Amino acid sequence: MCDIMVEEVEMTLDEAIEYVRNNVEVKDILEISYSRIFAPGEVLGITEEDEVTGEGLRVAMQLTGKILNQSIEVDFNEIGEDLIEMRHVHDGKEIVIELL
């Protein structure tokens, strides 16, 4: 049985986006809670911001839910105000990020 180390931190939206940019990798597990939506999944790719189109940092995910399991792309500019919490699992470590 593998023990997962869990760390809980509080971050602003900008800090959380910077965390995703610098720490989340393809194949990691990322669970995003925003508004009334819970989106758990495996990271398929990360796309940097696009100043021309106004799109923010985007994370493509393969959802791992029992009912919904399609691929989605989450734009942090679009969900930023509603973002509540993220969980990031990588190399046996889980980071729980609560948004301030």
N, C-alpha and C positions, 0 to 999 in steps of 0.2 A: 504494500500500500504506500502510495506516495503522498507525503505531506506537502501542501502548498503553502508557502509563506504569503500572508496577506498583509498589505500595508494600506492604510487609509490616509488620504490627504485631501485638503481643501484647496481649490484653485479658482482663480477668476477665469472667465471665458478665454481671454487671451493666453493665459498660462496653460489651460487645457489644450487649446489648439496647438500651441508650441510643443506641449508634451506629445501629442499625436504625431506631429511632424518629425520629432526627433527620436521617438521611442517605439512607435508601432510599426511592425513589419508585416509583409505578406506571410500568411499562414498563422498569424497570431489570432487569438480569440478576443473580440471586442464586443462588449455589451453596452449599448447606448440607450439611456432612458431620457426621453424628452416629451414634454406635454403629457399626453396619456399613452404614449407609444413606448414599447420595450422592444428593441431590435438587437437580439443576440446573433452573432455570426462569426464566420472566419473571414479575415481580411484577404481580399483578392488583389487589391492595389490601392495606391494613394496617389492623388493628383494634386499638385500644387495650385495655389490660387491663380486666377487668370484676371489680370487687371483690365483687359480689353472687354471681356464679357461680364465682369463683376462677380464671377463665381468664386466662392471661397475654397478653402481646403476641402477636398472631397475624398471620401473613403468608400471604395467598392467592397461590398460584403456579400457572402453567401449565407443567407439566414439559416439558422439551425432550429427553428421552431417546428412543432408538430403539425401545425396547420399551414403556416406560411414558410416556405423554404426556398424562395426564389432569390435571385441576385438583385441587390439594390445599390444605389449610390447615395450617400448622405453628404449634403453640402453644409458645412458648419456655419456658413453665413446665413443660410435659411433657417436652421434650427437653433442658432445661438441663443436667442432670448428665452427659448423654452427648454434648453438643456438642463437636466437635473443632476444626472450622475452617469459616469462611465466606469466600466470594469475592464481592465486589460490583463490578459493572461499571456505570459511569455516565459519560457524556460523555467517552469515550476514556480513562478512568482506571480502573484495577483495584486494589482494596484487598483484600489477603489478610489475614484476621484469624485468628490462632491463639489458641485459648483457653488460659488459664493454669490 
